[in-house]
Amino acid sequence: MISRTLTYLGRHLDGFLLALIAVLLAAGLLVLYSATGESLPRLFSQLANITVAMVVLWCAANTPPHYLMRLALPTYVLGLLLLVCVALFGEVSNGARRWLHLGVTRIQPSELMKVGVPLALAWYFDRYETALRFSHFAVAGLLLGAPVLLVAKQPDLGTALLIAAAGFYVIFLAGLSWRVLVVLAGAGLAAMPLLWGVMHDYQRRRILTLLDPSQDPLGAGYHTIQATIAVGSGGAFGKGWLHGTQAHLDFLPERSTDFIFAVFSEEFGLLGNLILLVLFLMVIGRGLFITFNAPTLFTRLLAGTLSLTFFTYVFVNMGMVSGILPVVGVPLPMISYGGTALVSVLFGLGILMSIHSHKRLVKS
């Protein structure tokens, strides 16, 4: 009876991908316990986050792709309305208006758009699969631009860039011409002076700090300097679990969230980093395998975008901690502490499982 129940519950779950997720979540709990100074309450809180996220993953995996198509536009519209509510009534924290309080809890609607935007754009391109024109790509650009601008205005440049990347992947995979990409890249470079003028002071400092962290070692450059010290001090095999000095002597800021990779690097060294990278690459590789075998344009666009977006999360966080990218506040998937980001990541991986297990897509 128990075996039959487990088989029923797991019939749409991808065993290989689920095993990778379990290992990464376990590694996250391990390093989180160390990063928080062996705090059991924080560990139990993350376990609760994982429980909720796994339920969301199971629900996504058991939702057939044609239902996802029906949910695409409502999800996008709901996310856009929530972003407008954040702009009007959102809770201000650390100078940014990113959260919406719902009485019993608070949510970060921008996380919903990390999946809502790819869903909506994949649905849009699937509708016009047989007659795609440049005008369709222009409309897709508008659908992408609205949430990106609302999130950037909060301000949350990191999340805005991730949503923009997810939307770009859909548009690119749908067949956007290379000539258009070259023109857009040129326009982007030409607009850099204008962009610099509208950026917040702290965003400008982050970019200048990337070029030379030592110019403000106790201010804007502090995060980057301390993180790179932690990464480098781990050596080949690390200092050992619970023995990272940068974290435990309180030098490393945001060590349980955005900079948890620095804690991991210090305690597990280069070898641990290589293992972690292999695990992440296996998740991405599995996602691309599912993409190549997806039966329709909607599922191919969605699976490919989710896989590439996951790669972007990992690359941006590790690059930020290593000092090769500006500090933009992007958590490391399944490793960093936090509920909203974890739910959005596992929701995306659950969609990948759904695409893989439901071979046929019934057009709505």
C-alpha positions in Angstrom: 0.0 0.0 0.0 2.8 2.4 1.0 4.8 1.5 -2.1 1.8 2.0 -4.3 1.1 5.4 -2.8 4.8 6.5 -3.3 4.7 5.3 -6.9 1.5 7.3 -7.5 2.9 10.5 -5.9 6.2 10.2 -7.8 4.8 9.3 -11.2 5.5 12.7 -12.7 8.8 13.4 -10.9 12.1 13.1 -12.7 14.2 10.8 -10.5 17.6 12.1 -11.7 16.7 15.7 -11.3 15.0 15.1 -8.0 18.2 13.4 -6.7 20.3 16.4 -7.7 17.9 18.7 -6.0 18.0 16.7 -2.8 21.8 16.7 -2.8 21.9 20.5 -3.4 19.3 21.2 -0.7 21.3 19.0 1.8 24.5 20.9 1.0 22.6 24.2 1.5 21.4 23.1 4.9 24.9 22.0 5.8 26.5 25.3 4.9 23.6 27.4 6.3 24.0 25.8 9.7 27.7 26.9 9.7 27.0 30.4 8.2 24.3 31.2 10.8 26.6 30.3 13.7 25.0 26.9 14.2 21.5 28.4 14.6 18.9 25.7 14.9 15.9 28.1 14.5 17.3 29.4 11.2 17.9 25.8 10.1 14.3 24.7 11.0 13.0 27.8 9.2 14.8 26.8 6.0 13.5 23.3 6.4 10.0 24.8 6.4 10.9 26.7 3.3 12.1 23.5 1.6 8.9 21.7 2.6 6.7 24.4 1.0 9.0 24.6 -2.1 8.8 20.8 -2.6 5.0 20.9 -2.4 5.1 23.6 -5.1 7.5 21.5 -7.2 5.2 18.4 -6.9 2.2 20.5 -7.9 4.1 22.0 -10.9 5.4 18.5 -12.0 1.8 17.1 -11.9 0.4 20.0 -13.9 0.2 19.1 -17.6 1.8 21.6 -20.0 -1.6 22.5 -21.6 -2.8 23.6 -18.2 0.4 25.6 -17.8 -0.5 27.3 -21.1 -3.9 28.3 -19.7 -2.2 29.6 -16.6 0.5 31.6 -18.4 -1.5 34.8 -19.1 -3.3 34.9 -15.7 0.1 34.3 -13.9 1.6 37.2 -15.9 -1.3 39.5 -15.2 -1.4 38.6 -11.5 2.3 39.2 -11.2 2.0 42.6 -13.0 -0.8 43.6 -10.7 1.1 42.6 -7.6 4.1 44.6 -8.8 1.9 47.6 -9.2 0.6 47.0 -5.6 4.2 46.9 -4.4 4.8 50.2 -6.0 1.8 51.7 -4.3 1.5 49.9 -1.0 4.7 47.9 -0.7 6.7 47.5 2.5 9.9 49.5 2.6 13.0 47.7 3.9 16.6 48.9 3.7 15.5 51.8 1.4 13.8 49.5 -1.2 10.1 48.8 -1.7 10.1 45.1 -2.7 7.7 43.3 -0.4 3.9 43.1 -0.1 2.5 42.3 3.3 -0.5 40.0 3.2 -1.4 39.9 6.9 0.0 36.5 7.9 3.1 36.7 5.7 4.8 38.9 3.2 5.7 38.0 -0.4 8.1 39.4 -3.1 6.1 39.5 -6.3 9.2 40.0 -8.4 10.1 36.3 -7.8 6.8 35.2 -9.4 7.7 37.1 -12.5 10.9 35.0 -12.9 8.6 32.2 -14.0 5.6 34.3 -15.1 7.4 36.2 -17.8 8.8 33.0 -19.5 5.4 31.4 -19.3 3.6 34.3 -20.9 6.2 34.8 -23.6 6.3 31.1 -24.5 2.5 31.1 -24.7 2.5 34.2 -26.9 5.1 32.8 -29.4 3.3 29.4 -29.5 0.1 31.2 -30.5 1.8 32.7 -33.6 4.2 29.8 -34.3 3.2 29.5 -38.0 3.4 33.2 -38.8 6.0 34.9 -36.6 6.8 38.5 -37.7 9.0 41.2 -36.4 5.9 42.9 -34.8 5.5 39.8 -32.6 9.0 40.2 -31.3 8.2 43.9 -30.7 5.1 43.1 -28.6 7.1 40.5 -26.7 9.6 43.2 -25.9 6.8 45.3 -24.4 5.5 42.4 -22.4 9.0 41.9 -21.0 9.7 45.6 -20.5 6.7 46.3 -18.2 7.7 44.0 -15.3 11.4 44.7 -15.7 10.8 48.5 -15.3 8.5 48.0 -12.3 11.1 45.8 -10.5 14.0 48.1 -11.4 12.0 51.0 -9.9 11.7 49.3 -6.5 14.9 49.4 -6.8 16.0 45.8 -7.3 18.4 45.8 -10.2 19.5 42.2 -9.7 16.0 40.7 -10.0 15.2 43.1 -12.8 18.2 41.8 -14.8 17.3 38.2 -14.1 13.7 38.7 -15.3 15.1 40.5 -18.4 17.5 37.6 -19.0 14.6 35.1 -18.7 12.5 37.1 -21.2 15.5 37.5 -23.6 16.1 33.8 -23.6 12.5 33.1 -24.7 12.7 35.8 -27.4 16.1 34.5 -28.6 15.0 30.9 -28.7 11.8 31.9 -30.6 14.1 32.9 -33.5 15.1 36.5 -33.1 17.4 37.5 -35.9 21.1 38.0 -35.2 21.0 41.3 -37.0 18.4 42.6 -34.6 20.5 41.4 -31.7 23.5 43.3 -33.1 21.4 46.4 -33.5 20.0 46.1 -29.9 23.5 45.5 -28.5 24.7 48.7 -30.3 21.8 50.6 -29.0 22.4 49.3 -25.5 26.1 50.5 -25.6 25.0 53.9 -27.0 22.5 54.2 -24.1 25.1 53.5 -21.4 25.7 57.1 -20.6 21.9 57.7 -20.2 21.6 54.6 -18.1 24.4 55.8 -15.8 22.6 59.0 -15.3 19.4 57.3 -14.1 21.1 54.8 -11.9 20.9 55.1 -8.1 24.1 56.2 -6.3 24.5 52.8 -4.6 24.3 51.1 -8.1 27.0 53.3 -9.5 29.2 52.5 -6.5 28.7 48.8 -7.1 30.0 49.1 -10.6 33.0 51.4 -9.6 33.7 49.0 -6.8 33.9 46.1 -9.2 36.7 47.9 -11.0 38.6 48.7 -7.9 37.2 47.4 -4.5 40.1 48.9 -2.6 39.0 52.5 -3.3 36.4 52.1 -0.5 37.5 49.0 1.6 35.2 49.8 4.5 32.2 50.9 2.5 31.1 49.8 -1.0 34.1 47.5 -1.5 33.7 45.7 1.8 31.5 42.9 0.6 33.6 42.1 -2.4 36.9 42.2 -0.5 35.7 40.0 2.4 34.1 37.5 0.0 37.2 37.2 -2.2 39.3 36.7 1.0 37.0 33.9 2.1 37.0 32.2 -1.3 40.8 32.4 -1.6 41.5 31.3 2.0 39.7 28.0 1.5 42.6 26.7 -0.6 42.3 23.3 -2.3 40.4 21.4 0.4 39.0 24.1 2.7 39.3 24.8 6.4 36.6 22.2 7.3 32.9 22.5 8.1 32.2 25.0 10.9 35.8 26.2 10.8 35.5 29.1 8.4 37.1 32.2 10.0 35.6 34.9 7.8 32.1 33.8 8.6 32.5 32.8 12.2 34.5 36.0 13.1 31.7 38.1 11.5 33.8 39.6 8.7 31.6 38.3 5.9 28.3 40.2 5.4 25.0 38.5 4.2 26.7 35.2 4.7 23.5 33.1 4.9 21.9 34.6 1.8 23.7 36.3 -1.1 27.3 35.5 0.0 26.8 31.9 1.2 29.0 30.7 -1.6 31.9 32.5 0.1 31.2 30.4 3.3 31.0 27.2 1.3 34.3 28.1 -0.5 36.2 28.8 2.7 35.1 25.6 4.4 35.2 23.1 1.5 37.8 24.7 -0.7 38.4 24.3 -4.5 37.4 20.6 -4.4 34.0 21.4 -2.8 33.5 24.2 -5.3 34.2 21.8 -8.2 31.7 19.3 -6.8 29.1 22.0 -6.4 29.7 23.2 -10.0 29.3 19.7 -11.3 26.0 19.3 -9.5 24.7 22.6 -10.9 25.9 21.7 -14.4 24.1 18.4 -14.2 20.9 20.2 -13.3 21.4 22.5 -16.3 22.3 19.6 -18.5 19.2 17.7 -17.5 17.1 20.8 -18.3 18.6 21.1 -21.8 18.1 17.4 -22.4 14.4 17.9 -21.5 14.4 20.9 -23.9 15.7 18.9 -26.8 13.0 16.3 -26.3 10.1 18.7 -25.7 7.3 18.1 -28.2 6.0 21.6 -28.9 7.2 25.1 -29.4 5.7 26.2 -26.0 7.4 23.4 -24.1 10.7 23.9 -25.9 10.8 27.6 -25.3 9.8 27.2 -21.6 12.2 24.4 -20.8 15.1 26.0 -22.6 14.5 29.3 -20.9 14.1 27.8 -17.4 17.4 25.9 -17.9 19.3 28.9 -19.1 17.8 31.1 -16.4 19.0 28.6 -13.7 22.4 28.9 -15.3 22.2 32.7 -15.0 21.3 32.5 -11.3 24.3 30.3 -10.6 26.8 32.3 -12.8 25.7 35.7 -11.4 25.9 34.7 -7.8 29.3 33.0 -8.1 30.6 35.8 -10.2 29.4 38.3 -7.7 31.0 36.5 -4.8 34.3 36.0 -6.7 34.5 39.6 -7.6 34.1 39.4 -11.4 30.5 40.8 -11.4 28.9 43.7 -9.5 27.1 42.9 -6.2 23.5 42.7 -7.3 21.8 40.7 -4.6 21.2 37.3 -6.3 20.9 34.2 -4.1 22.6 30.9 -4.9 19.8 28.5 -6.0 19.0 25.9 -3.3 22.0 26.9 -1.2 21.1 30.4 0.1 18.6 30.9 2.9 15.2 32.2 1.9 11.7 31.0 1.0 10.5 33.1 -2.0 13.5 32.5 -4.2 13.6 28.8 -3.3 9.9 28.4 -4.2 10.4 30.1 -7.6 13.5 28.0 -8.4 11.8 24.7 -7.5 8.6 25.8 -9.3 10.7 26.2 -12.4 12.3 22.8 -12.0 8.9 21.2 -11.4 7.8 22.7 -14.7 10.8 20.9 -16.3 9.6 17.7 -14.8 6.1 18.2 -16.1 7.4 18.8 -19.6 9.4 15.6 -19.4 6.7 13.4 -18.0 3.8 14.7 -20.1 4.9 13.8 -23.6 1.8 15.2 -25.3 0.6 18.7 -25.2 -3.1 19.3 -25.8 -3.6 22.6 -27.4 -6.0 24.9 -25.5 
